[in-house]
Structures are given as structure tokens and as C-alpha cells.
């Protein structure tokens, strides 16, 4: 896993309210969604660039095309997931509101999370919106595991905050309360994520403390990890708090999972933009500030019950 290609490495989130409405059973059926790279879904505004208040801030080629192509692993409810063939969730809703300000549509393209930055840097996407944490390693193109530079990095427009949580089977049959309780046990999670980085660091700590290492099982998508937990093949899944809370509330009518312990490492989600696309980056910042000011941003957070993760202003590269 590299900092330039992880969903949420070494810095995570802040306290959020529980979320829910669509059962995770549906998400489990969509396990393969994150593996698809050709299917996409529009999420945007019908506002024309001629009338949108911030259209002039966009690069001319994007303004002419009328579309911002978004790379996203659309299998992470409630942040982004497929419903009736369309990307839905927190990120697509925020993108649609941004589109109204900029006079363009945001076209969500589905792909594996650990390949999104590669897609951005090869110009397959204009931006990334995929619950991706803004970290210094990602900004600088550094592999968090090795500390080596592996790319030129990307910029971020920070739009949300969240933390990592421990999800266990309902009733917590293994008595998991903290990361220390995972030593010597099987943990399932999505590869290339902050969760994986946290689990690896904890596993090292277990060994230093004279305990057995964590046995990590990693998967391309979080629904695959959830299925392993549901089947009892692992004792826990680590993922972002809004996702963990959503799964605890909805899967099996709330009878499959529960969240235990406190959130781990709070940090920002950012819209990823290539280093060369400074005009697009600044346009996105201006649009985000506009929807925060006009109340659209708050309405979206209220819709998904994640108001505690809201930000009061857009920041560029605010992650640590």
C-alpha cells in the first residue's frame, strides 16, 4: 500500500452521527462494484455554464466539455454506492451541488480504490472523490510503508472529516474493545486503505508488546471484508466511522454488526486533483465555499445524518 494510492492512510477522521436508510445487504450484493472500471454514472447539475455563478473559474477545456470526470470506488455506502445504476451517497450529492456552482456535471467513473490516483495522474479522471483522506504522504507521493517517494503526489480540496472505527459482530462475542484486543486475531478489511495502515501499525505494536501479530485478510472492496466478518471468519473490520455506523444500523436490520470503542485518528477527506490542475483545484475550493455559505452543504450532511463531519470552510492540502 502506498500513500499515493490508499483510501485513508495514517490520518483519519472525526466524530460523526450514525447513518442509515439502505440495508448493507444491498451493499454486499454490490461487492463487485469497486472492481469495475468501465461503468460510470452521472451526478451533476443541469445548470448551464453560461448561468452558473462560478463557471468562469474553471479551465476552458472543462468548461467547454461541461463535465468533470470523477474517479471513485463506488462501493462504500453511505459515502458512495450504486443504486438503480446511479452513483449515490454523500460524495455524489456534494458533487452535484458543486456542479450547480460551476455549470458542469460530475461524471462518476467506477474503479478500484488503489488505482484511482494512477487514473488521475494518467488523465483518465479530472478529480477523485472516494472518501480519500488528505495526507502529507499522498500530497508528496510518498509510500507510507517504505517512506520512499513513488510519485509526484496530488493536491486536495478538503470537504469532510471522519475517523476509523472497529466494527464487530452484533453482541461483540469476542469482546473486542480496542485495537489491542485484535492482537493474534483475524481482521478483515479493504486493502490500500487507512484501515490497513492502522491495522499494520497495531500488528507491529502487538509484536513489540510480546503478543501475536494480527492476521490481516485484505480485499478489493469493503463489502467483501464485511461478508467475512458476518460469516465469523474474522473478529473485526476496520473502516471509516460513517461507513461502520451505516453498516451497524442497516445490515440485517441492525442485527449483524456493532461499532465498538472510540474513533481512531481524525482527519479530512479531500477531493484529489493533480498538481498541474491548480485552476481546477481553486475552482473546486471556491464552489465548496459557496455551497457551505448558501446552506446546500449542510442540507446534504443532514440528509445522510453526518453533520458532525462537516467543515466550515474549504481547505487545500490541510491533511497531516
Residue, then its C-alpha position, 0 to 999 in steps of 0.5 A: x500500500x502506498x500513500x499515493x494510492x490508499x483510501x485513508x492512510x495514517x490520518x483519519x477522521x472525526x466524530x460523526x452521527x450514525x447513518x442509515x436508510x439502505x440495508x448493507x445487504x444491498x451493499x454486499x450484493x454490490x461487492x463487485x462494484x469497486x472492481x469495475x472500471x468501465x461503468x460510470x454514472x452521472x451526478x451533476x447539475x443541469x445548470x448551464x455554464x453560461x448561468x452558473x455563478x462560478x463557471x468562469x473559474x474553471x479551465x476552458x477545456x472543462x468548461x467547454x466539455x461541461x463535465x468533470x470526470x470523477x474517479x471513485x470506488x463506488x462501493x462504500x455506502x453511505x459515502x458512495x454506492x450504486x443504486x438503480x445504476x446511479x452513483x449515490x451517497x454523500x460524495x455524489x450529492x456534494x458533487x452535484x451541488x458543486x456542479x450547480x456552482x460551476x455549470x458542469x456535471x460530475x461524471x462518476x467513473x467506477x474503479x478500484x480504490x488503489x488505482x484511482x490516483x494512477x487514473x488521475x495522474x494518467x488523465x483518465x479522471x479530472x478529480x477523485x472523490x472516494x472518501x480519500x483522506x488528505x495526507x502529507x504522504x499522498x500530497x508528496x507521493x510518498x509510500x507510507x510503508x517504505x517512506x520512499x517517494x513513488x510519485x509526484x503526489x496530488x493536491x486536495x480540496x478538503x470537504x469532510x472529516x471522519x475517523x476509523x472505527x472497529x466494527x464487530x459482530x452484533x453482541x461483540x462475542x469476542x469482546x473486542x474493545x480496542x485495537x489491542x484486543x485484535x492482537x493474534x486475531x483475524x481482521x478483515x478489511x479493504x486493502x490500500x486503505x487507512x484501515x490497513x495502515x492502522x491495522x499494520x501499525x497495531x500488528x507491529x505494536x502487538x509484536x513489540x508488546x510480546x503478543x501475536x501479530x494480527x492476521x490481516x485478510x485484505x480485499x478489493x472492496x469493503x463489502x467483501x471484508x464485511x461478508x467475512x466478518x458476518x460469516x465469523x471468519x474474522x473478529x473485526x473490520x476496520x473502516x471509516x466511522x460513517x461507513x461502520x455506523x451505516x453498516x451497524x444500523x442497516x445490515x440485517x436490520x441492525x442485527x449483524x454488526x456493532x461499532x465498538x470503542x472510540x474513533x481512531x485518528x481524525x482527519x479530512x477527506x479531500x477531493x484529489x486533483x493533480x498538481x498541474x490542475x491548480x485552476x481546477x483545484x481553486x475552482x473546486x475550493x471556491x464552489x465548496x465555499x459557496x455551497x457551505x455559505x448558501x446552506x446546500x452543504x449542510x442540507x446534504x450532511x443532514x440528509x445522510x445524518x453526518x453533520x458532525x463531519x462537516x467543515x466550515x470552510x474549504x481547505x487545500x492540502x490541510x491533511x497531516 
